[in-house]
Amino acid sequence: METAIFAGGYFWCMVQPFDSQPGIESVVSGYTGGHTKNPTYEQVKSHTTGHTEAVKITFDPEVISYADLVTIYWHQTDPTDAMGQFQDRGDNYRPVIFVNSPEQREIAEASKRALQASERFDKPIVTSIEDAQPFYPAEARHQRFYKNNPVVYAEQEAGGRADFIAKQWADAPKVD
């Protein structure tokens, strides 16, 4: 098993697209990239910890590749918005691919270059690619939020993400 870490707005909205894929053992919501050990949701939300809300995915690379996970990630985010995602504003919602190895960095950077070259977006691709930092799982109430709180989850998705995905990625091939 390997891990991948992605940040793209509320972590609540980043779980379901990965959770439903074959070869995914777990998708954990949490915090990473900051300077506070074991931060709470309230601390991260206050923009004082340096952390970003993210998901840590444990996957079987013989079933689903890291490159496929990166593709799924792009299809969930606005890679041209460096200071948040949709209605989620601030540094704790910035889009980041956190890489665990030189191989992951190479795949992520090549994918980012290909996305920019595709001219799918009118603005530059600003999603950052950073070395993985300690990952702190979020409180239990944030895990599998889309299943446990479907009404609130739907309200978050209605904040622009679902419409953006439908418009921007409608013609994109899906990961099988």
NORQUI-V585781 format. One record per pair of residues at least 24 apart in sequence whose ideal C-beta (glycine too) atoms are under 8 Angstrom apart, sorted by sequence separation. I is the first residue (numbers start at 1). GAP is how many residues later the second one is. D is the distance in Angstrom with one decimal. If there is no record, write none. Layout:
((I | GAP | D) (I | GAP | D))
//
This chain:
((1 | 24 | 6.0) (29 | 24 | 7.2) (30 | 24 | 6.2) (32 | 24 | 7.8) (73 | 24 | 6.6) (105 | 24 | 6.4) (7 | 25 | 7.3) (29 | 25 | 7.8) (30 | 25 | 7.4) (7 | 26 | 7.4) (29 | 26 | 5.8) (30 | 26 | 6.0) (105 | 26 | 8.0) (5 | 27 | 6.1) (28 | 27 | 6.6) (70 | 27 | 6.7) (27 | 28 | 5.4) (28 | 28 | 4.7) (27 | 29 | 7.5) (28 | 29 | 7.9) (27 | 30 | 5.2) (28 | 30 | 7.9) (97 | 30 | 6.4) (99 | 30 | 6.1) (26 | 31 | 7.3) (27 | 31 | 8.0) (95 | 31 | 7.6) (96 | 31 | 6.7) (97 | 31 | 7.4) (99 | 31 | 7.2) (26 | 32 | 4.7) (95 | 32 | 4.2) (96 | 32 | 5.1) (97 | 32 | 4.9) (98 | 32 | 5.6) (99 | 32 | 6.3) (100 | 32 | 4.8) (24 | 33 | 6.2) (25 | 33 | 4.3) (79 | 33 | 7.8) (95 | 33 | 7.4) (96 | 33 | 7.5) (97 | 33 | 7.5) (98 | 33 | 7.1) (99 | 33 | 6.2) (24 | 34 | 7.4) (25 | 34 | 6.4) (94 | 34 | 7.3) (96 | 34 | 5.7) (98 | 34 | 4.4) (24 | 35 | 5.2) (25 | 35 | 6.8) (98 | 35 | 6.9) (23 | 36 | 5.4) (79 | 36 | 6.6) (18 | 37 | 6.6) (23 | 37 | 4.5) (66 | 37 | 7.6) (70 | 37 | 6.2) (74 | 37 | 7.1) (21 | 38 | 8.0) (23 | 38 | 7.8) (66 | 38 | 5.8) (70 | 38 | 5.7) (18 | 39 | 5.2) (23 | 39 | 7.6) (52 | 39 | 7.1) (53 | 39 | 5.8) (14 | 40 | 7.6) (15 | 40 | 5.8) (23 | 40 | 2.8) (24 | 40 | 6.8) (52 | 40 | 5.5) (53 | 40 | 6.4) (67 | 40 | 5.2) (71 | 40 | 7.0) (14 | 41 | 4.6) (22 | 41 | 5.5) (23 | 41 | 3.6) (50 | 41 | 7.6) (51 | 41 | 6.2) (52 | 41 | 7.2) (66 | 41 | 5.5) (70 | 41 | 4.7) (74 | 41 | 6.0) (80 | 41 | 5.2) (11 | 42 | 4.2) (22 | 42 | 6.4) (52 | 42 | 5.8) (54 | 42 | 7.2) (79 | 42 | 6.9) (80 | 42 | 7.9) (10 | 43 | 6.2) (11 | 43 | 6.2) (21 | 43 | 5.7) (47 | 43 | 5.5) (49 | 43 | 7.8) (80 | 43 | 4.0) (9 | 44 | 7.4) (11 | 44 | 5.5) (47 | 44 | 6.2) (52 | 44 | 5.7) (54 | 44 | 6.7) (67 | 44 | 6.8) (80 | 44 | 6.6) (82 | 44 | 4.2) (7 | 45 | 4.3) (47 | 45 | 6.0) (80 | 45 | 6.5) (81 | 45 | 7.2) (82 | 45 | 7.9) (7 | 46 | 6.3) (79 | 46 | 4.7) (80 | 46 | 6.0) (82 | 46 | 7.7) (7 | 47 | 4.0) (21 | 47 | 7.9) (45 | 47 | 6.8) (79 | 47 | 6.7) (121 | 47 | 7.8) (6 | 48 | 6.2) (7 | 48 | 7.8) (44 | 48 | 5.3) (79 | 48 | 4.4) (120 | 48 | 7.1) (5 | 49 | 5.4) (6 | 49 | 5.7) (5 | 50 | 7.1) (77 | 50 | 6.8) (5 | 51 | 5.1) (6 | 51 | 7.3) (18 | 51 | 7.0) (21 | 51 | 7.0) (4 | 52 | 7.5) (5 | 52 | 7.4) (3 | 53 | 5.8) (4 | 53 | 4.6) (3 | 54 | 6.5) (18 | 54 | 6.3) (3 | 55 | 5.4) (4 | 55 | 6.6) (17 | 55 | 5.6) (2 | 56 | 7.5) (3 | 56 | 7.5) (1 | 57 | 5.3) (2 | 57 | 6.0) (1 | 58 | 6.7) (2 | 58 | 7.9) (17 | 58 | 7.3) (1 | 59 | 6.0) (2 | 59 | 5.3) (17 | 59 | 5.2) (1 | 60 | 8.0) (4 | 62 | 6.0) (14 | 62 | 6.2) (6 | 63 | 7.6) (13 | 63 | 7.3) (33 | 63 | 6.6) (2 | 64 | 6.9) (4 | 65 | 5.0) (8 | 65 | 6.7) (33 | 65 | 6.9) (4 | 66 | 7.9) (32 | 66 | 6.1) (6 | 67 | 4.7) (8 | 68 | 5.6) (9 | 68 | 7.0) (8 | 69 | 4.0) (87 | 69 | 7.8) (88 | 71 | 7.4) (13 | 72 | 8.0) (87 | 72 | 3.5) (86 | 73 | 5.1) (87 | 73 | 5.8) (86 | 74 | 3.8) (9 | 75 | 6.7) (10 | 75 | 7.6) (86 | 75 | 4.7) (9 | 76 | 2.9) (85 | 76 | 7.0) (8 | 77 | 5.5) (9 | 77 | 6.0) (10 | 78 | 5.2) (86 | 78 | 6.6) (9 | 79 | 4.1) (56 | 79 | 5.0) (54 | 81 | 7.1) (56 | 81 | 7.7) (10 | 83 | 6.8) (9 | 84 | 4.9) (51 | 85 | 7.6) (53 | 85 | 7.7) (76 | 85 | 7.5) (7 | 86 | 7.7) (9 | 86 | 7.6) (78 | 86 | 6.0) (7 | 87 | 6.6) (8 | 87 | 5.0) (7 | 88 | 6.2) (7 | 89 | 4.2) (76 | 89 | 6.8) (6 | 90 | 7.4) (7 | 90 | 8.0) (75 | 90 | 6.5) (78 | 90 | 7.7) (6 | 91 | 5.9) (7 | 91 | 7.1) (5 | 92 | 7.8) (6 | 92 | 7.2) (5 | 93 | 3.8) (75 | 94 | 4.8) (5 | 95 | 7.3) (4 | 96 | 7.3) (3 | 97 | 6.1) (33 | 97 | 6.7) (37 | 97 | 7.6) (39 | 97 | 6.1) (41 | 97 | 6.1) (75 | 97 | 6.3) (2 | 98 | 7.5) (38 | 98 | 5.5) (41 | 98 | 5.9) (34 | 99 | 7.6) (37 | 99 | 7.6) (40 | 99 | 7.1) (4 | 100 | 7.2) (32 | 100 | 7.2) (33 | 100 | 5.0) (32 | 101 | 5.1) (41 | 101 | 6.6) (32 | 102 | 6.7) (32 | 103 | 4.6) (72 | 103 | 5.5) (31 | 104 | 7.4) (32 | 104 | 7.0) (71 | 104 | 5.5) (30 | 105 | 5.3) (31 | 105 | 4.8) (30 | 106 | 5.3) (28 | 107 | 7.9) (30 | 107 | 4.5) (31 | 107 | 6.5) (68 | 107 | 4.6) (29 | 108 | 7.2) (30 | 108 | 4.9) (28 | 109 | 5.2) (29 | 109 | 4.5) (28 | 110 | 7.8) (64 | 111 | 7.6) (29 | 113 | 4.7) (29 | 114 | 5.8) (28 | 115 | 6.8) (29 | 116 | 7.0) (19 | 125 | 7.4) (5 | 127 | 5.5) (11 | 127 | 6.7) (19 | 127 | 7.8) (15 | 129 | 6.6) (5 | 130 | 6.1) (12 | 130 | 6.9) (15 | 130 | 6.7) (16 | 130 | 4.5) (11 | 131 | 6.7) (15 | 131 | 5.9) (12 | 133 | 4.1) (13 | 133 | 7.8) (11 | 134 | 7.9) (12 | 134 | 6.5) (12 | 137 | 8.0) (16 | 137 | 8.0) (12 | 140 | 7.9) (13 | 140 | 7.5) (12 | 141 | 6.0) (13 | 143 | 5.6) (12 | 144 | 5.8) (13 | 144 | 6.2) (10 | 146 | 5.7) (13 | 148 | 5.8) (9 | 152 | 6.9) (21 | 154 | 7.1))
//
